Amino acid sequence: MVILKCIGEGHFYREKVVMPQELFWFEAPLSSRLEIWQMSPQGQMLQVRADVSDYALNEKSAEESPTASLWAC
């Protein structure tokens, strides 16, 4: 299990526990940051910190969108 945290402009915040065989699709502002935390015996450990655009599925359509958001998985 991992914990996904997405933080963006305009007080955007999304946090979700994602189980091993689960796919989680989400929409986020274009400039958001993504953090993936993994559980360890000492507690949560940060595994990945990246721009949400690194995980985007529709970056081209997001640039054309008036809301400037991305769908990621």
Contacts in CASP RR format, 6 or more apart in sequence:
PFRMAT RR
TARGET T0000
AUTHOR 0000-0000-0000
METHOD contacts of the structure
MODEL  1
MVILKCIGEGHFYREKVVMPQELFWFEAPLSSRLEIWQMSPQGQMLQVRA
DVSDYALNEKSAEESPTASLWAC
1 17 0 8 1.000
1 18 0 8 1.000
1 19 0 8 1.000
1 20 0 8 1.000
1 39 0 8 1.000
2 17 0 8 1.000
2 18 0 8 1.000
2 36 0 8 1.000
2 37 0 8 1.000
2 38 0 8 1.000
2 39 0 8 1.000
2 47 0 8 1.000
3 15 0 8 1.000
3 16 0 8 1.000
3 17 0 8 1.000
3 18 0 8 1.000
3 36 0 8 1.000
3 37 0 8 1.000
3 38 0 8 1.000
3 39 0 8 1.000
3 44 0 8 1.000
4 14 0 8 1.000
4 15 0 8 1.000
4 16 0 8 1.000
4 17 0 8 1.000
4 18 0 8 1.000
4 24 0 8 1.000
4 26 0 8 1.000
4 34 0 8 1.000
4 35 0 8 1.000
4 36 0 8 1.000
4 37 0 8 1.000
5 13 0 8 1.000
5 14 0 8 1.000
5 15 0 8 1.000
5 34 0 8 1.000
5 35 0 8 1.000
5 36 0 8 1.000
5 37 0 8 1.000
6 12 0 8 1.000
6 13 0 8 1.000
6 14 0 8 1.000
6 15 0 8 1.000
6 26 0 8 1.000
6 28 0 8 1.000
6 32 0 8 1.000
6 33 0 8 1.000
6 34 0 8 1.000
6 35 0 8 1.000
6 52 0 8 1.000
7 13 0 8 1.000
7 32 0 8 1.000
7 33 0 8 1.000
7 35 0 8 1.000
8 28 0 8 1.000
8 29 0 8 1.000
8 31 0 8 1.000
8 32 0 8 1.000
8 33 0 8 1.000
9 29 0 8 1.000
9 31 0 8 1.000
9 32 0 8 1.000
10 29 0 8 1.000
12 28 0 8 1.000
12 29 0 8 1.000
12 32 0 8 1.000
14 26 0 8 1.000
14 28 0 8 1.000
16 24 0 8 1.000
16 26 0 8 1.000
18 24 0 8 1.000
23 73 0 8 1.000
24 73 0 8 1.000
25 57 0 8 1.000
25 71 0 8 1.000
25 72 0 8 1.000
25 73 0 8 1.000
26 71 0 8 1.000
26 72 0 8 1.000
27 69 0 8 1.000
27 70 0 8 1.000
27 71 0 8 1.000
27 72 0 8 1.000
28 34 0 8 1.000
28 52 0 8 1.000
28 69 0 8 1.000
28 70 0 8 1.000
28 72 0 8 1.000
29 52 0 8 1.000
29 68 0 8 1.000
29 69 0 8 1.000
29 70 0 8 1.000
30 52 0 8 1.000
30 53 0 8 1.000
30 62 0 8 1.000
30 68 0 8 1.000
30 69 0 8 1.000
30 70 0 8 1.000
31 51 0 8 1.000
32 51 0 8 1.000
32 52 0 8 1.000
32 70 0 8 1.000
33 49 0 8 1.000
33 50 0 8 1.000
33 51 0 8 1.000
33 52 0 8 1.000
34 48 0 8 1.000
34 49 0 8 1.000
34 50 0 8 1.000
34 51 0 8 1.000
34 52 0 8 1.000
34 54 0 8 1.000
34 55 0 8 1.000
34 72 0 8 1.000
35 46 0 8 1.000
35 48 0 8 1.000
35 49 0 8 1.000
36 46 0 8 1.000
36 47 0 8 1.000
36 48 0 8 1.000
37 44 0 8 1.000
37 45 0 8 1.000
37 46 0 8 1.000
37 47 0 8 1.000
38 44 0 8 1.000
38 45 0 8 1.000
38 47 0 8 1.000
39 45 0 8 1.000
52 70 0 8 1.000
52 72 0 8 1.000
53 59 0 8 1.000
53 70 0 8 1.000
55 72 0 8 1.000
55 73 0 8 1.000
56 62 0 8 1.000
56 70 0 8 1.000
56 71 0 8 1.000
56 72 0 8 1.000
57 70 0 8 1.000
57 71 0 8 1.000
57 72 0 8 1.000
57 73 0 8 1.000
58 70 0 8 1.000
58 71 0 8 1.000
59 70 0 8 1.000
62 68 0 8 1.000
62 69 0 8 1.000
62 70 0 8 1.000
62 71 0 8 1.000
END
